[in-house]
Every structure is written in structure tokens, then in C-alpha cells.
């Protein structure tokens, strides 16, 4: 069978992280993704400072732009807008990440494009959404984590608020946008009409805060930072060992009893401070101290093996070098290689959604800026002469 989304054409007007990640997910599942970039510089991550591959390509751009073709268009020109409208006329989806109001000024907003294509699904990812008092504010993952509350519950109890190590607002906004797009496409099969999809980093960050808001609305108090501990279960956190750290999830009495047996700590079962999960939560610090006293006597892998053999969920804390080389990671094809026209063979993360009949595939390396301009415009009906005229006008490159 073919790819699940091979009949879906997506125009990617986004840059940096959330939108490109969303469109890459769709591309991985087979969508024909056309990345429309500004002439000259392209996606901002092409020029971003930070890690670069040996021949100068941006690692950040490569991470979230595979399975796409690049078209360089100047939307501030009449020819550029006309070219974009012609592409949108036959597309299924447009995804944009401008600050609210910018798309309208460029003539590529939903109100304009639905006149061109009433079946169009038009998705917007912004910092704070298309409505509300903060809609016009610039939005970044850091700001969304801060304002949503995520940073207030991240870090050690005695320390300062910190952001999550991965950009959870950006990435979850991209994931939720992909869900919204596919939902709108499914609705279109019934109604025949497209619609606008609106999500934001701020909304996405709040949507991830399910335990924290549940605690707020149950207790009437804002949740505190707990380090690696869990809000409703104990022990369920990271602990130091003799040579590193591990995590243990003994989140019910049956697992708690097994944990104590593995640690040879029958005394903890008899301790009234730890009799029930509620007791263990109330005395979380004392519990962690007792467990650490024992866990620090052996190495991580030894404890993990003993705990897993007893049916207690446990795992070592690894860095990314270790996790990306893990046999399970490789067996799940979560590290893949692709041929890049400049860098040669490069590694990337694999496709996290496994479909049994229409599995996704890494079909294209991230494109060079404007690599497919002529190819895409020809498919849209432009002649070679017309493309040359657009290039002369500065509308495309």
C-alpha cells in the first residue's frame, strides 16, 4: 500500500520549530509538503547560530524539514502573491506561523484564500492564538512555558523556576496543530468545506498541564516544584545510585511492596509514614531519603535489572548519546539516516508513529532554499517563460 497521506498537499509557510515540526510529521506520513520560504534567507533556522554540520548546513533546519520541497517566493510582490494563490488553489492545507495580522497584510490569510479554494484547511500556529488580549504579542517556547505555569513547577523545590530541557510548548503546539489539520480534513470529507485551525504555544503548554491544574482545582493552591517527583504517586521519581541515577515508578501498594522486597527494606513496610500512597506523598522527602540510603549502595544497571525482574517499573537516566545508541531505539527505527545534497549521509530522529499498513517513510532530505521552485511552479501551470518573468521581477528565486 501507499503512504497514508500521499494524496494530501500541504503548503508550509512556517518557520523555526512548531510549524515545521507539524508539517514534517505530515510529510513523514506521506503528505506532499511544499515549503514556501522568503527569498534570500529562507526559514530563519537556515541562518540560525548554533550547531552546524561539517559543510555549514544548519542542524536546526535539518531536524524539522525533511520530506518537503522548497519554493522561494517574495509574497510582497504581486507576482509572488499570485504564484502563492495558484498553489493554494489546488492545495489541501496551508500552515502559517505569522504573528496575527501579518498573513492578512501579505494577502495569504484564510479569508483571502478560502475565496480561492473553499476546501482549504488553513492552520495557524502563533504564540498566543488568533484571539484574546495577548494575541498580538510575540511568542516563544520560553515565554509560553513561563506564562502557562510550566516553569513554576519545573526544577528542585528549593531552587528557581527553570524551563523544560526540551521545547515542550513548541513541539506540543506542532503536534496539536497536526491533529487539528487531520480532524478538519476528515470533516471536509463530509461537508465538502475547509475551515480554519487555530492553535498556539500558550494553549499547548496549558493543555500539557493536566496534573497541575487538577491539583490547583482540587486543593485551591498553586502546585509547587517537585523536582522529578510525581504529583499523585510516591515513590515515582529519580534516585541516585552508586554510579549514577535511576527512576522508579512504584505507584501502587503492590509495587511498593515489591520495591521494599528488592531493597530488603521490610522496615519501610512497617513504617506508618509510608503505609499508603497518601502517607508516602505526605512524607515524600523522608521516603526519598530512606530509599536513597539503600539505592546508593549499588550501581544503576544492577538495581534496574533487579527491579525489572521483580516487576517494578524502573529505568536508568541516560544522556542523548546513550539513548540514541540504545538497542531499543535502533530496533524502533527512531534513529535514521538520509542523503543530504551538501552534507552527505546525515542522521535524524525517526518517525514516532508506526502504521501497520501505510507506514511513513523518510523520502526526502531537507531541501535547499528554492531547490524546487521551478518544479512546483511548472506543476501549478506556469510555463518556463512565465517562471523566468517571475524571477526577473524578484517574485521567486
TAQUI-V447007 format. One record per residue. RES is the residue in three letters. OMEGA is omega in degrees with one decimal (NA if undefined). Layout:
[[RES | OMEGA] [RES | OMEGA]]
//
This chain:
[[UNK | 179.0] [UNK | 178.6] [UNK | -172.2] [UNK | -174.3] [UNK | -172.9] [UNK | 178.2] [UNK | -178.9] [UNK | 176.3] [UNK | -175.8] [UNK | 172.6] [UNK | -176.4] [UNK | 177.9] [UNK | -170.8] [UNK | 177.8] [UNK | 171.2] [UNK | -167.9] [UNK | -168.9] [UNK | -178.6] [UNK | 176.1] [UNK | 177.5] [UNK | 176.9] [UNK | -176.2] [UNK | 175.6] [UNK | 177.0] [UNK | 178.6] [UNK | 177.6] [UNK | 178.5] [UNK | -178.8] [UNK | 170.1] [UNK | -177.4] [UNK | 172.6] [UNK | -174.6] [UNK | 177.3] [UNK | -178.9] [UNK | 179.1] [UNK | -175.0] [UNK | 175.6] [UNK | 176.0] [UNK | 174.1] [UNK | -174.8] [UNK | -178.6] [UNK | 176.4] [UNK | -176.1] [UNK | -178.0] [UNK | 174.5] [UNK | -178.5] [UNK | -172.7] [UNK | 171.7] [UNK | -177.8] [UNK | -173.4] [UNK | 176.3] [UNK | 178.1] [UNK | -173.0] [UNK | -178.6] [UNK | 171.0] [UNK | -179.7] [UNK | -178.4] [UNK | 177.0] [UNK | -179.9] [UNK | 179.5] [UNK | -178.0] [UNK | -174.8] [UNK | -171.6] [UNK | -176.7] [UNK | 175.1] [UNK | 178.9] [UNK | 177.6] [UNK | 168.5] [UNK | -176.2] [UNK | 173.3] [UNK | 179.6] [UNK | -176.5] [UNK | 173.4] [UNK | -176.5] [UNK | 178.5] [UNK | 176.4] [UNK | 179.3] [UNK | 179.4] [UNK | 178.8] [UNK | 178.1] [UNK | 179.2] [UNK | 178.1] [UNK | 179.6] [UNK | 179.8] [UNK | 179.4] [UNK | 175.4] [UNK | -177.7] [UNK | -177.0] [UNK | -178.7] [UNK | -179.8] [UNK | 173.7] [UNK | -171.2] [UNK | 165.7] [UNK | 177.4] [UNK | -179.9] [UNK | -178.9] [UNK | 176.4] [UNK | 168.8] [UNK | -177.5] [UNK | -179.8] [UNK | -177.2] [UNK | -179.2] [UNK | 179.1] [UNK | 179.5] [UNK | 178.9] [UNK | -179.1] [UNK | 179.5] [UNK | 178.9] [UNK | -176.6] [UNK | -179.0] [UNK | 178.7] [UNK | -172.7] [UNK | 178.5] [UNK | 172.5] [UNK | 177.9] [UNK | -173.6] [UNK | -176.3] [UNK | 178.7] [UNK | -174.0] [UNK | 168.8] [UNK | -172.6] [UNK | -174.5] [UNK | 179.2] [UNK | 172.6] [UNK | -179.9] [UNK | -179.3] [UNK | -173.2] [UNK | 179.2] [UNK | -175.5] [UNK | -179.7] [UNK | 177.0] [UNK | -174.6] [UNK | -178.6] [UNK | -171.4] [UNK | -175.3] [UNK | -178.0] [UNK | 171.0] [UNK | -176.8] [UNK | 175.6] [UNK | 179.2] [UNK | -179.9] [UNK | -178.3] [UNK | 179.9] [UNK | 177.2] [UNK | -178.3] [UNK | -172.0] [UNK | 179.8] [UNK | -175.9] [UNK | -176.1] [UNK | -178.3] [UNK | -179.2] [UNK | -179.3] [UNK | -178.2] [UNK | -178.4] [UNK | 179.5] [UNK | -177.8] [UNK | -177.5] [UNK | -175.6] [UNK | 178.3] [UNK | 175.0] [UNK | 177.5] [UNK | 176.2] [UNK | 174.5] [UNK | -177.6] [UNK | 175.1] [UNK | -175.5] [UNK | -171.7] [UNK | 179.4] [UNK | 177.4] [UNK | -172.7] [UNK | 178.9] [UNK | 175.0] [UNK | 176.8] [UNK | 178.3] [UNK | -178.3] [UNK | 177.0] [UNK | 177.5] [UNK | 176.3] [UNK | 179.3] [UNK | 179.8] [UNK | -177.5] [UNK | 175.9] [UNK | 179.1] [UNK | 177.6] [UNK | 178.0] [UNK | 176.6] [UNK | -178.6] [UNK | 178.6] [UNK | 179.4] [UNK | -173.3] [UNK | -175.0] [UNK | -176.2] [UNK | 173.1] [UNK | 177.4] [UNK | 178.3] [UNK | 176.3] [UNK | -175.0] [UNK | 172.5] [UNK | -174.7] [UNK | 176.0] [UNK | -178.8] [UNK | 178.6] [UNK | -177.6] [UNK | 179.2] [UNK | 177.1] [UNK | -178.3] [UNK | 177.6] [UNK | -171.0] [UNK | -172.9] [UNK | 179.4] [UNK | -174.2] [UNK | 178.1] [UNK | 175.8] [UNK | 177.6] [UNK | 179.2] [UNK | -173.5] [UNK | 176.3] [UNK | -174.3] [UNK | -175.0] [UNK | -179.7] [UNK | 176.0] [UNK | -179.2] [UNK | 177.9] [UNK | 172.0] [UNK | -177.1] [UNK | -174.4] [UNK | 179.0] [UNK | -176.1] [UNK | -178.0] [UNK | -177.0] [UNK | -173.3] [UNK | 179.4] [UNK | 174.6] [UNK | -2.3] [UNK | 179.9] [UNK | -174.2] [UNK | 177.6] [UNK | 178.3] [UNK | 175.1] [UNK | 173.6] [UNK | -179.1] [UNK | -175.5] [UNK | -179.2] [UNK | 179.8] [UNK | 172.1] [UNK | 174.8] [UNK | 179.4] [UNK | 177.7] [UNK | 177.3] [UNK | -167.5] [UNK | 169.2] [UNK | -174.2] [UNK | 178.8] [UNK | 178.8] [UNK | 177.3] [UNK | 179.1] [UNK | 178.3] [UNK | 178.2] [UNK | -179.4] [UNK | 178.7] [UNK | 178.8] [UNK | -178.5] [UNK | -175.3] [UNK | -179.3] [UNK | 176.8] [UNK | 179.8] [UNK | 179.5] [UNK | 177.4] [UNK | -179.4] [UNK | -176.7] [UNK | -177.5] [UNK | 178.5] [UNK | -173.1] [UNK | -172.6] [UNK | -179.3] [UNK | 177.6] [UNK | 177.9] [UNK | 177.3] [UNK | -178.9] [UNK | 176.0] [UNK | -179.8] [UNK | -176.7] [UNK | -174.1] [UNK | -177.5] [UNK | 178.6] [UNK | 178.4] [UNK | 179.6] [UNK | 178.9] [UNK | 179.5] [UNK | -179.0] [UNK | 179.7] [UNK | -179.6] [UNK | 179.5] [UNK | -176.4] [UNK | -178.3] [UNK | -178.8] [UNK | -179.5] [UNK | -179.5] [UNK | -175.5] [UNK | -174.4] [UNK | 178.7] [UNK | 178.8] [UNK | -178.4] [UNK | 179.7] [UNK | 179.8] [UNK | -177.9] [UNK | 179.9] [UNK | 177.0] [UNK | 179.5] [UNK | 179.2] [UNK | 178.1] [UNK | 178.6] [UNK | -178.5] [UNK | 177.3] [UNK | 178.9] [UNK | 171.6] [UNK | -175.5] [UNK | 170.4] [UNK | -175.0] [UNK | 175.3] [UNK | -179.9] [UNK | -176.5] [UNK | -178.7] [UNK | 176.4] [UNK | -176.4] [UNK | 179.8] [UNK | 179.3] [UNK | 176.2] [UNK | -178.2] [UNK | 178.8] [UNK | 178.7] [UNK | -179.8] [UNK | 179.2] [UNK | 165.7] [UNK | -178.2] [UNK | 175.6] [UNK | 177.4] [UNK | -179.2] [UNK | 179.4] [UNK | -175.0] [UNK | 179.9] [UNK | -172.1] [UNK | -176.6] [UNK | -178.0] [UNK | 179.6] [UNK | 178.5] [UNK | 178.3] [UNK | 174.3] [UNK | -178.9] [UNK | -176.5] [UNK | -172.7] [UNK | 179.1] [UNK | -177.7] [UNK | 177.2] [UNK | -173.2] [UNK | -174.6] [UNK | -177.1] [UNK | -174.4] [UNK | 176.5] [UNK | -178.3] [UNK | 171.4] [UNK | -173.2] [UNK | -176.2] [UNK | 170.0] [UNK | 175.0] [UNK | -171.3] [UNK | 167.7] [UNK | -177.7] [UNK | 177.9] [UNK | -176.3] [UNK | -172.7] [UNK | -177.4] [UNK | -177.2] [UNK | -178.3] [UNK | -177.5] [UNK | -179.9] [UNK | 175.8] [UNK | 178.7] [UNK | 177.9] [UNK | 175.3] [UNK | 178.8] [UNK | 173.8] [UNK | 177.7] [UNK | 179.2] [UNK | -179.8] [UNK | 178.5] [UNK | 178.0] [UNK | 179.0] [UNK | 176.8] [UNK | 179.7] [UNK | 178.0] [UNK | 178.5] [UNK | -173.7] [UNK | -179.6] [UNK | 179.2] [UNK | 172.6] [UNK | NA]]
//
